[in-house]
Amino acid sequence: MNLETKWLEDFVTLASTRSFSASARQRHVTQPAFSRRIRALEQAVGVTLVDRSTTPVDLTSEGQLFLVTARNLVEQLNESLSHLRGLSIANEALDIVAAHSLALSFYPPWISRLQKGLGELPTRLVAMNVGEAIHVLREGNCDLMLAYYDPFATMQLDAEVFPSFSIGKVNMLPVTLPDSEGKPLFAFSQDESLPYLSYTQGAFLGRSVRMLLKNDPLRMKLRTVYETAMAEGLKGMVLQGVGVAWIPDFCIRDELNSGRLVRAGDEKWDIPLEIRLYRCSLVHKPGVEKLWRQMMRLPRDFLEA
């Protein structure tokens, strides 16, 4: 197989722009020349990488798999050249994507704790929903993903391609504002229907709640009055006394301790989840490799928040 580095760089650019004309401009070549180079790459690997029947263009399933390899090769080459030129990559920041609630409430104390065991760890964090984060990880557009894991409701990832560390446990609690006597304003024991603050259909945490309620009569008592993909958004509405919602316990610890929020139901309504840190084993960024090796040597009780 005879591959040219510029073809790989062309392909990575095309995957980003999804436009032959825009990619050609970025690569400083004419569009016909750019198209010929993509064709040459496809001939070299022996499969069609780009679906040209759509606008904007899209990658075939083979193209999506090859994109991770192409990015990996281009990044490794650039990193090697930087090293040869005397440029240090020791302090290169790691790109991490995380679920919104994890980015806001879990990540700061966890990364602070981890750095006490490993030393300074430069990172760039982007918050997004779990579905988007998984897509970004699969495409090789991030180094690590911080996400919830529920074996009954999660989108499964191949453990060999996407290894993970369990770094924490969390309970989703049904909570409500208290009344003037400190009792639940909206309690599951009430006979009447209850205003329900729900996660949107595609939200990961929403799938876990739906699994819990799937065959339970309580589902019929909950009338949805508000939806959002973000746990912090639901928390804000609960604090306004709008209804009841399931929220990760680390997001509401202070409010529960101070009595600003109370349980709407007992522990049988809790939803246990894991928090995991994922990587893609096809990407061999030195900083990620170093972090993974260091984490494997840490005791489990240190890794988990």
C-alpha positions in Angstrom: 0.0 0.0 0.0 1.4 3.4 -1.0 -0.2 6.2 1.0 0.9 9.8 0.8 0.7 11.9 4.0 -1.0 14.8 2.2 -3.9 12.4 1.2 -4.5 11.6 4.9 -4.4 15.3 5.7 -6.9 16.0 2.8 -9.2 13.3 4.1 -9.2 14.6 7.7 -10.0 18.1 6.3 -12.8 16.8 4.2 -14.3 15.0 7.2 -14.3 18.3 9.0 -15.7 20.6 6.3 -17.9 18.0 4.4 -17.3 20.0 1.3 -14.8 19.4 -1.5 -14.6 23.1 -2.4 -14.1 24.3 1.1 -11.5 21.6 1.7 -9.6 22.5 -1.4 -9.4 26.1 -0.3 -8.0 25.0 3.1 -5.5 22.7 1.5 -4.5 25.4 -1.1 -5.2 23.3 -4.1 -7.8 23.4 -6.9 -11.0 21.4 -6.3 -10.3 19.0 -9.2 -6.8 18.3 -7.8 -8.2 17.8 -4.3 -10.9 15.4 -5.7 -8.2 13.4 -7.5 -6.2 13.0 -4.2 -9.2 11.7 -2.3 -9.8 9.2 -5.2 -6.2 8.2 -5.0 -6.5 7.6 -1.2 -9.6 5.4 -1.8 -7.8 3.4 -4.4 -4.9 2.9 -2.1 -7.0 1.6 0.8 -9.3 -0.3 -1.5 -12.7 1.0 -0.3 -15.0 4.0 -0.8 -14.5 6.4 2.0 -16.7 9.3 0.9 -20.4 9.2 0.1 -20.6 11.8 -2.7 -24.4 11.4 -3.2 -25.3 13.6 -0.3 -25.0 17.3 0.3 -23.0 18.1 2.3 -20.9 15.0 1.6 -20.7 12.3 4.3 -18.3 9.5 5.1 -19.2 5.9 4.4 -19.1 3.5 7.4 -15.6 2.4 6.2 -14.7 6.1 6.0 -15.8 6.7 9.5 -13.6 3.9 10.8 -10.6 5.0 8.7 -11.0 8.6 9.9 -9.8 7.6 13.4 -6.7 6.0 11.9 -6.0 8.9 9.5 -6.3 11.4 12.3 -4.0 9.3 14.5 -1.3 9.0 11.8 -1.4 12.7 11.0 -1.3 13.6 14.7 1.6 11.2 15.5 3.6 12.5 12.5 3.0 16.1 13.6 3.9 15.3 17.2 7.1 13.5 16.1 8.1 16.4 13.9 7.5 18.8 16.7 9.6 16.7 19.0 12.5 16.6 16.5 12.3 20.3 16.2 12.8 20.6 19.9 9.2 21.5 20.7 8.0 20.1 24.0 4.8 18.2 24.1 5.0 17.3 27.8 2.5 20.0 28.8 0.1 19.5 25.9 -3.4 19.8 27.1 -5.8 16.9 26.9 -9.2 17.5 25.3 -12.0 16.1 27.4 -15.7 16.1 26.6 -18.2 15.6 29.5 -21.9 15.5 30.2 -23.1 18.9 31.3 -23.7 18.0 35.0 -20.4 16.2 35.2 -18.6 19.2 33.8 -20.2 21.6 36.2 -20.3 19.7 39.5 -18.2 16.5 39.3 -15.2 17.4 37.2 -13.6 20.2 39.3 -13.2 18.2 42.5 -12.3 15.0 40.7 -9.5 16.5 38.5 -8.2 18.3 41.6 -8.0 15.0 43.5 -6.4 13.2 40.5 -3.7 15.9 40.1 -2.7 15.4 43.8 -1.7 11.9 42.8 -0.3 12.5 39.3 0.9 16.1 39.3 -0.1 18.9 37.1 -2.5 17.8 34.3 -3.4 20.5 31.6 -6.9 19.9 30.2 -9.5 21.5 28.0 -13.1 20.6 28.9 -16.1 20.9 26.7 -19.6 20.1 28.0 -22.2 18.4 25.8 -24.9 15.8 26.0 -23.7 12.1 26.3 -24.9 11.2 22.8 -22.8 14.0 21.2 -19.9 13.2 23.4 -19.9 9.5 22.3 -20.0 10.7 18.6 -17.0 13.1 19.2 -15.0 10.2 20.9 -15.8 7.8 18.1 -14.7 10.4 15.5 -11.4 10.9 17.3 -12.1 14.6 18.0 -11.3 14.4 21.7 -8.8 12.6 23.9 -11.1 11.5 26.7 -14.8 11.3 27.5 -16.4 11.7 31.0 -19.8 10.1 31.0 -22.5 8.3 33.0 -22.8 4.6 32.6 -26.0 2.6 33.1 -25.8 -1.1 31.9 -29.6 -1.1 31.4 -30.0 2.2 29.5 -26.6 3.2 28.1 -25.4 3.3 24.5 -22.8 0.5 24.6 -19.2 1.1 23.5 -16.9 -1.7 22.5 -14.7 -2.2 25.5 -11.6 -3.1 23.5 -11.8 0.0 21.2 -13.0 2.3 24.0 -11.5 1.2 27.3 -12.7 3.0 30.4 -12.0 3.6 34.1 -14.8 3.7 36.7 -14.1 6.9 38.5 -17.2 7.4 40.6 -20.6 6.3 41.7 -23.7 8.5 41.8 -27.4 8.2 42.8 -30.2 9.9 40.9 -32.6 11.2 43.6 -36.2 12.3 43.1 -36.3 15.7 44.8 -38.8 18.6 45.4 -39.0 21.8 47.2 -40.2 21.4 50.9 -43.4 23.0 52.1 -43.6 25.4 55.1 -43.3 22.4 57.5 -40.3 20.9 55.7 -42.2 18.1 54.1 -42.1 17.3 50.4 -44.2 19.8 48.4 -44.7 17.1 45.8 -44.5 13.6 47.4 -44.9 10.3 45.6 -47.2 9.2 48.4 -49.8 11.8 47.4 -52.9 10.5 45.6 -53.2 13.3 43.1 -51.0 13.8 40.0 -47.6 15.4 40.3 -45.9 18.1 38.1 -42.9 16.3 36.6 -39.7 18.0 35.4 -38.4 15.7 32.8 -35.2 15.1 30.8 -35.7 15.4 27.0 -36.1 12.3 24.9 -32.5 12.0 23.8 -30.9 12.8 27.2 -29.0 9.9 28.7 -30.2 10.5 32.3 -33.8 10.5 30.9 -33.4 7.0 29.6 -32.4 5.8 33.1 -35.5 7.4 34.6 -37.7 6.0 32.0 -36.3 2.5 32.6 -37.1 2.9 36.4 -40.7 4.1 35.7 -41.4 1.8 32.7 -43.7 -0.7 34.6 -44.5 1.3 37.7 -47.9 2.9 38.4 -46.1 6.1 39.5 -45.5 6.9 35.8 -49.3 7.5 35.4 -49.3 10.1 38.2 -46.5 12.2 36.7 -47.6 15.0 34.3 -44.7 16.6 32.4 -44.7 20.4 32.8 -41.1 21.0 31.7 -38.3 19.3 29.8 -34.6 19.9 29.4 -31.5 17.9 28.6 -29.5 19.3 31.6 -29.7 18.2 35.2 -28.7 21.7 36.3 -31.7 23.1 34.4 -34.1 20.7 36.3 -32.5 21.6 39.6 -33.2 25.3 38.9 -36.9 24.6 38.2 -37.2 22.3 41.3 -35.8 25.2 43.4 -38.5 27.4 42.0 -41.2 24.9 43.3 -42.3 24.0 39.8 -42.3 20.2 40.3 -40.3 17.0 41.1 -37.2 15.8 39.2 -34.5 13.1 39.4 -31.1 14.8 39.8 -27.6 13.4 40.4 -26.8 13.6 44.1 -23.6 15.5 43.7 -25.5 18.3 42.0 -27.8 18.8 45.0 -25.7 17.9 48.0 -25.6 21.4 49.5 -29.4 21.9 49.0 -30.2 18.6 50.6 -28.0 19.3 53.6 -29.4 22.7 54.1 -33.0 21.5 53.7 -33.6 23.7 50.6 -34.6 20.5 48.8 -36.0 17.2 50.1 -36.8 13.8 48.7 -40.1 13.2 46.9 -39.8 9.5 47.6 -37.6 7.1 49.6 -34.5 5.1 48.5 -36.4 2.7 46.4 -36.7 5.5 43.8 -33.0 6.1 43.6 -31.2 5.3 40.4 -27.5 4.1 40.9 -25.1 5.0 38.1 -21.4 4.8 37.4 -19.2 7.6 36.2 -16.6 6.5 33.7 -13.6 8.0 31.9 -13.2 6.7 28.3 -10.6 6.8 25.7 -10.2 5.5 22.1 -7.5 2.8 22.0 -6.9 3.6 18.3 -5.5 7.0 19.2 -2.0 7.0 20.6 -1.5 10.5 21.8 1.5 10.6 24.2 -0.3 12.5 26.9 -3.3 10.1 26.9 -1.0 7.1 26.9 1.0 8.5 29.9 -2.2 9.4 31.8 -3.7 5.9 31.2 -0.6 4.2 32.5 -0.4 6.4 35.6 -4.1 5.8 36.3 -3.6 2.0 36.1 -1.1 2.3 38.9 -3.3 4.3 41.2 -5.4 2.4 43.8 -9.1 2.2 43.0 -10.2 4.2 46.0 -8.0 7.0 44.8 -9.5 7.0 41.3 -13.1 7.1 42.4 -14.4 10.3 43.8 
